[in-house]
Amino acid sequence: ALPICRQCPEAERARAELPQAPPEASAIAALEAKSRERLRVVQRWSVDHPQVLPHAPYAFTTLDGHVQIIDARTGRLHARIPQPPQVQFELDLDAQGTRVLARSIDLGKIRDADGCASAIDIFEASSGARLKQECAFSWTFSADGSRLALDRLIGRGDGAIMKLVVLDTKTLEPVIELPEPGNVGKLRFAPDGHTLITSWSNGISRTDLLSGKTESDRTFK
């Protein structure tokens, strides 16, 4: 029992030695008291900053050399893939969550004519198996997740020389390849969901994935 004298040094020391509930436990207790229900912690991560993936209800953390992707709606583990060896990397998923795309940047290969400074690895979410690797800088999934467009690096001149390729997300085989290479600045799908708009260093092209036809205002010397 604590001494009756609350101003005594002995009482202060005794109170300080009592186990204290962590701040998050106090917050949870307050919420439980307000809602009159016990709250269940589904996942607890030890990370400095939450990592939320774009265009999808997923978040991720790294653990034991792997990237763990969590479904933020259920708290369940959705996919577990090897962590890219490079410190800088980005993640994305298709609309169905069946394919995980990991892009890693190797700054040591930026000026290496034969190396790939920006590697895109595509994994199967259910098994974590790597299905394909592309050397590319930019990518975008179609709204329905059935197509993946990327700028495949095919060489170097005054800058990077790229070829626009559209892959079937399920088979990862090309369905469209534009014949004229160039330097791609940005890829995006139009609101109609099937028109791919590509910004090049020498103009803009619009590719209709339904017909396979491309309109372009690019200028070639």
PAKEGU-518098 format. One line per 3 residues: number of its first residue (from 1); their letters; for each residue x, y, z of N, C-alpha, C. Coordinates in Angstrom, 2 decimals. Layout:
N
NUM> A> X Y Z X Y Z X Y Z  ...
***
This chain:
221
1> ALP> 0.85 -1.19 0.00 0.00 0.00 0.00 0.88 1.23 0.00  0.40 2.33 -0.62 1.15 3.57 -0.66 0.99 4.31 0.65  2.00 5.06 1.05 1.86 5.88 2.26 0.70 6.86 2.10
4> ICR> 0.05 7.18 3.25 -1.09 8.10 3.21 -0.66 9.49 2.80  0.53 9.91 3.21 1.04 11.24 2.90 1.38 11.31 1.41  0.56 12.06 0.63 0.79 12.11 -0.81 1.91 13.08 -1.18
7> QCP> 2.36 13.93 -0.27 3.46 14.84 -0.56 4.81 14.27 -0.14  4.78 13.08 0.47 6.03 12.50 0.94 6.85 11.97 -0.24  8.18 12.10 -0.20 9.03 11.55 -1.28 8.84 10.06 -1.46
10> EAE> 8.59 9.33 -0.36 8.42 7.89 -0.48 7.18 7.55 -1.32  6.11 8.33 -1.15 4.89 8.07 -1.91 5.10 8.37 -3.40  5.83 9.45 -3.71 6.10 9.79 -5.11 6.92 8.70 -5.78
13> RAR> 7.94 8.20 -5.07 8.77 7.14 -5.64 7.96 5.87 -5.85  7.09 5.53 -4.91 6.29 4.32 -5.02 5.34 4.40 -6.22  4.73 5.59 -6.41 3.83 5.75 -7.55 4.59 5.65 -8.88
16> AEL> 5.79 6.20 -8.92 6.58 6.16 -10.15 6.99 4.75 -10.52  7.10 3.88 -9.51 7.51 2.50 -9.77 6.35 1.62 -10.24  5.12 2.11 -10.13 3.98 1.32 -10.59 3.99 1.21 -12.11
19> PQA> 3.63 0.05 -12.69 3.61 -0.10 -14.15 2.61 0.86 -14.78  3.04 1.53 -15.86 2.20 2.49 -16.55 1.70 1.90 -17.87  0.44 2.13 -18.19 -0.10 1.66 -19.47 0.45 2.51 -20.59
22> PPE> 0.82 1.90 -21.71 1.32 2.68 -22.84 0.25 3.62 -23.35  0.66 4.75 -23.98 -0.33 5.75 -24.44 -1.38 5.15 -25.37  -0.96 4.22 -26.29 -1.95 3.68 -27.21 -2.98 2.82 -26.49
25> ASA> -2.55 2.16 -25.37 -3.50 1.35 -24.60 -4.54 2.26 -23.94  -4.10 3.42 -23.43 -5.03 4.36 -22.82 -6.02 4.88 -23.85  -5.52 5.16 -25.06 -6.40 5.65 -26.12 -7.44 4.60 -26.50
28> IAA> -6.99 3.35 -26.60 -7.92 2.27 -26.94 -8.96 2.10 -25.84  -8.50 2.17 -24.58 -9.44 2.04 -23.46 -10.48 3.15 -23.49  -10.05 4.37 -23.85 -11.00 5.48 -23.92 -12.02 5.25 -25.02
31> LEA> -11.57 4.74 -26.16 -12.50 4.45 -27.26 -13.47 3.35 -26.87  -12.96 2.33 -26.17 -13.82 1.23 -25.75 -14.88 1.73 -24.78  -14.48 2.60 -23.87 -15.44 3.12 -22.89 -16.51 3.95 -23.59
34> KSR> -16.11 4.70 -24.61 -17.06 5.56 -25.33 -18.02 4.73 -26.16  -17.50 3.69 -26.83 -18.34 2.89 -27.72 -19.03 1.73 -27.00  -18.59 1.44 -25.77 -19.10 0.32 -24.98 -18.83 -1.02 -25.66
37> ERL> -17.82 -1.08 -26.50 -17.42 -2.32 -27.14 -15.92 -2.49 -27.03  -15.48 -3.74 -26.95 -14.05 -4.01 -26.94 -13.53 -3.95 -28.36  -12.42 -3.23 -28.55 -11.84 -3.08 -29.87 -10.74 -4.12 -30.05
40> RVV> -10.69 -4.71 -31.24 -9.70 -5.75 -31.52 -8.60 -5.20 -32.43  -7.36 -5.32 -31.98 -6.23 -4.90 -32.80 -5.96 -5.99 -33.84  -6.09 -5.66 -35.12 -5.90 -6.64 -36.18 -4.43 -6.72 -36.57
43> QRW> -3.81 -5.58 -36.76 -2.39 -5.53 -37.10 -1.74 -4.39 -36.32  -0.52 -4.59 -35.91 0.26 -3.51 -35.29 1.62 -3.49 -35.97  1.98 -2.37 -36.56 3.24 -2.26 -37.28 4.21 -1.38 -36.50
46> SVD> 5.48 -1.70 -36.62 6.51 -0.88 -36.02 7.24 -0.15 -37.15  6.65 0.94 -37.59 7.23 1.73 -38.68 7.14 3.20 -38.32  8.08 3.98 -38.86 8.08 5.41 -38.57 6.95 6.14 -39.31
49> HPQ> 6.70 5.72 -40.55 5.68 6.39 -41.36 4.82 5.33 -42.05  3.52 5.43 -41.94 2.67 4.48 -42.68 2.91 4.61 -44.18  2.95 3.51 -44.89 3.18 3.50 -46.32 1.90 3.03 -47.01
52> VLP> 1.20 3.93 -47.67 -0.05 3.60 -48.33 0.18 3.57 -49.83  -0.24 2.50 -50.49 -0.03 2.36 -51.92 -1.06 3.18 -52.70  -0.66 3.72 -53.86 -1.60 4.53 -54.65 -2.66 3.68 -55.33
55> HAP> -3.84 4.25 -55.48 -4.93 3.65 -56.27 -5.40 2.31 -55.73  -5.11 1.98 -54.51 -5.54 0.68 -54.00 -5.62 0.74 -52.47  -6.52 -0.05 -51.85 -6.66 -0.02 -50.39 -5.63 -0.90 -49.70
58> YAF> -4.35 -0.67 -50.01 -3.29 -1.47 -49.42 -2.23 -0.57 -48.79  -1.53 -1.14 -47.84 -0.38 -0.47 -47.23 0.70 -1.53 -47.07  1.92 -1.09 -46.79 2.99 -2.08 -46.69 4.02 -1.69 -45.64
61> TTL> 4.77 -2.69 -45.22 5.90 -2.50 -44.33 6.96 -3.52 -44.71  8.16 -3.34 -44.23 9.24 -4.28 -44.52 9.60 -5.04 -43.24  9.90 -6.33 -43.42 10.20 -7.18 -42.28 11.04 -8.36 -42.74
64> DGH> 12.19 -8.58 -42.11 13.03 -9.76 -42.37 13.36 -9.93 -43.86  13.69 -8.81 -44.51 14.10 -8.89 -45.91 12.97 -9.07 -46.88  11.73 -8.88 -46.44 10.57 -9.01 -47.32 9.68 -7.77 -47.19
67> VQI> 8.91 -7.53 -48.22 7.89 -6.49 -48.20 6.56 -7.17 -47.92  5.88 -6.71 -46.88 4.57 -7.25 -46.53 3.50 -6.25 -46.92  2.59 -6.68 -47.78 1.50 -5.81 -48.24 0.23 -6.22 -47.51
70> IDA> -0.39 -5.24 -46.85 -1.55 -5.48 -46.00 -2.78 -4.89 -46.65  -3.87 -5.65 -46.64 -5.16 -5.13 -47.08 -5.69 -4.24 -45.96  -5.74 -2.94 -46.21 -6.13 -2.01 -45.16 -7.58 -2.16 -44.74
73> RTG> -8.40 -2.81 -45.56 -9.81 -2.99 -45.21 -10.00 -4.10 -44.19  -9.17 -5.13 -44.25 -9.35 -6.29 -43.37 -8.19 -6.47 -42.40  -7.04 -5.84 -42.68 -5.87 -6.04 -41.84 -5.13 -7.32 -42.14
76> RLH> -5.56 -8.05 -43.15 -4.93 -9.33 -43.48 -3.74 -9.14 -44.41  -2.79 -10.06 -44.31 -1.64 -10.06 -45.20 -2.11 -10.42 -46.60  -1.83 -9.53 -47.57 -2.28 -9.76 -48.94 -1.18 -10.39 -49.80
79> ARI> 0.06 -9.95 -49.60 1.18 -10.48 -50.39 2.47 -10.27 -49.62  3.43 -11.14 -49.92 4.75 -11.03 -49.29 5.78 -11.33 -50.37  6.59 -10.33 -50.70 7.57 -10.47 -51.77 8.95 -10.11 -51.24
82> PQP> 10.01 -10.58 -51.92 11.36 -10.21 -51.48 11.56 -8.70 -51.55  12.23 -8.16 -50.56 12.51 -6.72 -50.56 13.56 -6.40 -51.61  13.32 -5.39 -52.46 14.33 -5.02 -53.46 15.67 -4.69 -52.79
85> PQV> 16.78 -5.04 -53.44 18.09 -4.80 -52.82 18.43 -3.32 -52.70  17.86 -2.49 -53.58 18.13 -1.06 -53.53 17.29 -0.39 -52.44  17.85 0.68 -51.87 17.16 1.39 -50.80 15.92 2.10 -51.34
88> QFE> 16.04 2.67 -52.55 14.92 3.39 -53.13 14.06 2.43 -53.96  12.80 2.29 -53.60 11.90 1.46 -54.39 10.47 1.95 -54.24  9.64 1.60 -55.24 8.23 1.95 -55.25 7.41 0.69 -55.47
91> LDL> 6.18 0.70 -54.98 5.29 -0.45 -55.14 3.96 0.00 -55.74  3.32 -0.92 -56.46 1.99 -0.66 -57.01 1.30 -2.01 -57.20  -0.02 -2.01 -57.29 -0.81 -3.20 -57.55 -1.83 -2.89 -58.64
94> DAQ> -2.23 -3.92 -59.37 -3.32 -3.75 -60.33 -4.64 -3.67 -59.57  -5.72 -3.35 -60.30 -7.03 -3.13 -59.65 -7.53 -4.36 -58.91  -7.20 -5.55 -59.40 -7.67 -6.78 -58.75 -6.74 -7.25 -57.63
97> GTR> -5.57 -6.63 -57.54 -4.62 -7.03 -56.51 -3.92 -8.34 -56.79  -3.90 -8.77 -58.06 -3.27 -10.05 -58.40 -1.80 -9.90 -58.76  -1.39 -8.71 -59.15 -0.01 -8.46 -59.57 0.58 -7.34 -58.71
100> VLA> 1.78 -7.59 -58.20 2.50 -6.59 -57.43 3.66 -6.10 -58.28  3.76 -4.81 -58.45 4.85 -4.21 -59.22 5.80 -3.51 -58.26  7.07 -3.84 -58.35 8.09 -3.21 -57.52 9.15 -2.59 -58.42
103> RSI> 9.34 -1.30 -58.32 10.36 -0.61 -59.10 11.48 -0.18 -58.17  12.70 -0.60 -58.47 13.85 -0.23 -57.65 14.84 0.56 -58.49  15.51 1.51 -57.86 16.44 2.42 -58.54 17.84 2.17 -58.02
106> DLG> 18.76 1.87 -58.94 20.16 1.68 -58.60 20.94 2.89 -59.10  21.23 3.82 -58.19 21.89 5.07 -58.58 23.28 4.82 -59.15  23.90 3.69 -58.81 25.22 3.39 -59.32 25.23 3.06 -60.79
109> KIR> 24.04 2.80 -61.38 23.97 2.44 -62.79 23.35 3.53 -63.66  23.17 4.72 -63.08 22.54 5.80 -63.83 23.31 6.11 -65.11  24.62 6.12 -65.04 25.43 6.46 -66.21 26.07 5.23 -66.86
112> DAD> 25.63 4.06 -66.45 26.17 2.83 -67.01 25.40 2.48 -68.28  26.09 2.49 -69.40 25.41 2.26 -70.68 24.80 0.87 -70.77  25.39 -0.11 -70.10 24.91 -1.48 -70.20 24.04 -1.90 -69.02
115> GCA> 23.93 -1.04 -68.00 23.20 -1.43 -66.81 21.78 -0.91 -66.81  20.97 -1.43 -65.92 19.58 -1.00 -65.78 19.44 -0.28 -64.44  19.32 1.03 -64.51 19.23 1.82 -63.28 17.84 1.75 -62.67
118> SAI> 16.82 1.44 -63.48 15.45 1.40 -63.00 14.82 0.07 -63.42  14.78 -0.88 -62.50 14.25 -2.22 -62.79 12.84 -2.35 -62.23  11.94 -2.88 -63.05 10.57 -3.14 -62.62 10.36 -4.65 -62.55
121> DIF> 10.09 -5.15 -61.35 9.81 -6.57 -61.14 8.31 -6.74 -60.92  7.74 -7.74 -61.56 6.31 -8.02 -61.43 6.15 -9.36 -60.74  5.40 -9.38 -59.64 5.22 -10.57 -58.82 3.76 -11.02 -58.84
124> EAS> 3.57 -12.31 -58.62 2.23 -12.84 -58.38 1.91 -12.64 -56.90  0.80 -11.96 -56.62 0.49 -11.62 -55.23 0.24 -12.86 -54.38  -0.42 -13.86 -54.93 -0.81 -15.02 -54.12 0.37 -15.86 -53.67
127> SGA> 1.41 -15.96 -54.51 2.54 -16.82 -54.17 3.81 -16.04 -53.86  3.88 -14.77 -54.27 5.10 -14.00 -54.10 6.17 -14.31 -55.12  5.83 -15.10 -56.15 6.81 -15.48 -57.18 7.03 -14.33 -58.16
130> RLK> 8.28 -14.12 -58.53 8.57 -13.10 -59.52 8.28 -13.67 -60.91  7.45 -12.96 -61.68 7.00 -13.44 -62.98 7.77 -12.81 -64.13  8.21 -11.56 -63.96 8.83 -10.86 -65.08 9.63 -9.68 -64.56
133> QEC> 10.68 -9.33 -65.28 11.44 -8.12 -64.97 11.60 -7.29 -66.24  11.38 -6.00 -66.11 11.54 -5.06 -67.21 12.48 -3.94 -66.77  13.25 -3.44 -67.73 14.06 -2.25 -67.47 13.25 -1.06 -67.98
136> AFS> 12.64 -0.31 -67.08 11.75 0.78 -67.45 11.71 1.82 -66.35  11.33 3.02 -66.74 11.30 4.12 -65.78 9.88 4.46 -65.32  8.90 4.31 -66.21 7.53 4.70 -65.89 6.58 3.56 -66.20
139> WTF> 5.43 3.57 -65.55 4.41 2.55 -65.79 3.05 3.11 -65.39  2.01 2.48 -65.86 0.66 2.79 -65.41 -0.25 1.60 -65.71  -1.14 1.29 -64.76 -2.15 0.26 -64.98 -3.41 0.90 -65.55
142> SAD> -4.11 0.17 -66.42 -5.42 0.64 -66.87 -6.38 0.58 -65.68  -7.49 1.30 -65.79 -8.43 1.40 -64.67 -8.97 0.03 -64.26  -9.20 -0.85 -65.24 -9.72 -2.18 -64.90 -8.62 -3.16 -64.54
145> GSR> -7.37 -2.73 -64.62 -6.25 -3.57 -64.22 -5.83 -4.60 -65.25  -6.45 -4.61 -66.42 -6.15 -5.65 -67.41 -4.91 -5.36 -68.24  -4.45 -4.11 -68.25 -3.31 -3.72 -69.06 -2.29 -2.96 -68.21
148> LAL> -1.03 -3.18 -68.53 0.07 -2.49 -67.88 0.94 -1.86 -68.96  1.04 -0.55 -68.97 1.87 0.16 -69.94 3.17 0.59 -69.28  4.27 0.45 -70.00 5.56 0.87 -69.47 6.48 1.31 -70.62
151> DRL> 7.51 2.07 -70.25 8.48 2.55 -71.24 9.75 1.71 -71.15  9.85 0.70 -71.96 10.97 -0.25 -71.92 12.24 0.42 -72.44  13.30 0.39 -71.65 14.58 0.96 -72.06 15.25 0.03 -73.05
154> IGR> 15.57 0.57 -74.24 16.20 -0.26 -75.28 17.58 0.25 -75.68  18.01 1.40 -75.14 19.33 1.91 -75.48 19.53 3.32 -74.96  20.67 3.87 -75.28 20.99 5.22 -74.86 21.63 5.97 -76.02
157> GDG> 21.30 7.26 -76.11 21.92 8.15 -77.08 22.27 9.42 -76.35  21.61 10.54 -76.75 21.75 11.77 -75.95 21.05 11.61 -74.61  20.13 10.66 -74.54 19.42 10.33 -73.31 18.93 8.91 -73.41
160> AIM> 18.01 8.55 -72.54 17.46 7.20 -72.59 16.58 7.03 -73.82  16.72 5.90 -74.49 15.88 5.56 -75.64 14.92 4.47 -75.20  13.62 4.76 -75.32 12.60 3.87 -74.78 11.61 3.45 -75.87
163> KLV> 10.96 2.32 -75.60 9.92 1.82 -76.48 8.67 1.61 -75.64  7.55 2.17 -76.12 6.31 2.01 -75.38 5.74 0.61 -75.59  5.48 -0.09 -74.49 4.96 -1.45 -74.53 3.75 -1.54 -73.61
166> VLD> 2.69 -2.20 -74.10 1.50 -2.46 -73.28 1.39 -3.96 -73.09  1.39 -4.40 -71.83 1.34 -5.82 -71.50 -0.05 -6.23 -71.03  -0.42 -7.46 -71.33 -1.59 -8.07 -70.72 -1.22 -8.40 -69.27
169> TKT> -1.96 -7.86 -68.32 -1.58 -8.03 -66.91 -1.59 -9.49 -66.48  -2.46 -10.30 -67.05 -2.55 -11.70 -66.66 -1.40 -12.53 -67.23  -1.14 -12.39 -68.53 -0.11 -13.20 -69.18 1.25 -12.52 -69.20
172> LEP> 1.25 -11.19 -69.04 2.45 -10.35 -69.11 3.10 -10.41 -70.49  2.32 -10.75 -71.49 2.78 -10.72 -72.87 2.38 -9.40 -73.52  3.20 -8.86 -74.45 2.86 -7.59 -75.10 1.62 -7.73 -75.98
175> VIE> 0.74 -6.73 -75.88 -0.42 -6.67 -76.77 -0.28 -5.51 -77.75  0.53 -4.51 -77.39 0.82 -3.37 -78.26 2.26 -2.93 -78.02  2.97 -2.67 -79.11 4.30 -2.07 -79.03 4.37 -0.99 -80.10
178> LPE> 4.65 0.24 -79.69 4.78 1.31 -80.67 6.12 1.17 -81.38  6.12 1.30 -82.72 7.36 1.06 -83.46 8.40 2.16 -83.29  7.96 3.41 -83.07 8.92 4.51 -82.97 9.39 4.69 -81.53
181> PGN> 10.69 4.50 -81.27 11.20 4.71 -79.91 11.37 6.21 -79.63  11.74 6.52 -78.42 11.97 7.90 -78.04 12.22 8.00 -76.55  12.08 9.21 -76.04 12.28 9.45 -74.60 10.94 9.79 -73.98
184> VGK> 10.45 8.90 -73.12 9.12 9.06 -72.52 9.22 9.90 -71.26  8.29 10.87 -71.15 8.24 11.68 -69.95 7.19 11.21 -68.96  6.01 10.83 -69.49 4.91 10.44 -68.60 3.92 9.56 -69.34
187> LRF> 3.32 8.61 -68.59 2.27 7.73 -69.12 1.01 7.90 -68.28  -0.14 7.94 -68.95 -1.41 7.97 -68.19 -2.54 7.51 -69.10  -3.59 6.97 -68.47 -4.78 6.57 -69.20 -5.81 7.69 -69.13
190> APD> -6.48 7.92 -70.25 -7.56 8.91 -70.29 -8.75 8.41 -69.49  -9.69 9.30 -69.14 -10.86 8.88 -68.36 -11.68 7.77 -69.01  -11.59 7.61 -70.35 -12.37 6.55 -70.98 -11.84 5.16 -70.65
193> GHT> -10.63 5.08 -70.07 -10.08 3.80 -69.61 -9.34 2.99 -70.65  -9.44 3.36 -71.93 -8.78 2.56 -72.95 -7.86 3.37 -73.87  -7.74 4.66 -73.62 -6.82 5.50 -74.41 -5.59 5.81 -73.57
196> LIT> -4.43 5.37 -74.05 -3.17 5.62 -73.35 -2.53 6.87 -73.93  -2.27 7.85 -73.07 -1.65 9.10 -73.48 -0.20 9.09 -73.03  0.70 9.26 -73.98 2.14 9.22 -73.68 2.78 10.56 -74.03
199> SWS> 3.45 11.15 -73.05 4.21 12.38 -73.29 5.65 12.01 -73.61  6.09 12.39 -74.81 7.45 12.15 -75.25 8.23 13.46 -75.25  9.52 13.36 -75.43 10.34 14.57 -75.51 10.05 15.35 -76.79
202> NGI> 9.45 14.70 -77.80 9.18 15.36 -79.07 7.69 15.39 -79.42  6.81 15.27 -78.41 5.39 15.37 -78.69 4.56 14.43 -77.84  3.32 14.24 -78.25 2.37 13.41 -77.51 1.73 12.39 -78.44
205> SRT> 1.53 11.17 -77.94 0.81 10.16 -78.71 -0.37 9.65 -77.90  -1.41 9.23 -78.64 -2.62 8.67 -78.02 -2.89 7.31 -78.66  -2.88 6.28 -77.84 -3.06 4.92 -78.33 -4.37 4.36 -77.82
208> DLL> -5.24 3.94 -78.75 -6.51 3.31 -78.40 -6.26 1.81 -78.24  -6.41 1.31 -77.03 -6.13 -0.10 -76.78 -7.19 -1.02 -77.40  -8.35 -0.48 -77.70 -9.40 -1.30 -78.31 -9.10 -1.57 -79.78
211> SGK> -8.66 -0.54 -80.50 -8.38 -0.71 -81.93 -6.90 -0.94 -82.21  -6.05 -0.58 -81.24 -4.61 -0.70 -81.45 -4.01 0.44 -82.26  -4.83 1.43 -82.62 -4.35 2.54 -83.45 -3.77 3.65 -82.57
214> TES> -2.75 4.31 -83.13 -2.08 5.39 -82.41 -2.13 6.68 -83.23  -2.52 7.78 -82.60 -2.44 9.11 -83.20 -1.32 9.86 -82.50  -0.53 10.58 -83.28 0.65 11.21 -82.70 0.92 12.56 -83.35
217> DRT> 1.40 13.51 -82.55 1.87 14.78 -83.10 3.38 14.93 -82.88  4.03 13.78 -82.68 5.48 13.80 -82.48 6.19 14.25 -83.75  7.28 15.00 -83.56 8.08 15.46 -84.68 9.41 14.73 -84.67
220> FK> 9.84 14.27 -85.84 11.09 13.53 -85.96 12.02 14.29 -86.91  13.28 14.42 -86.52 14.27 15.09 -87.36 14.81 14.13 -88.40
***
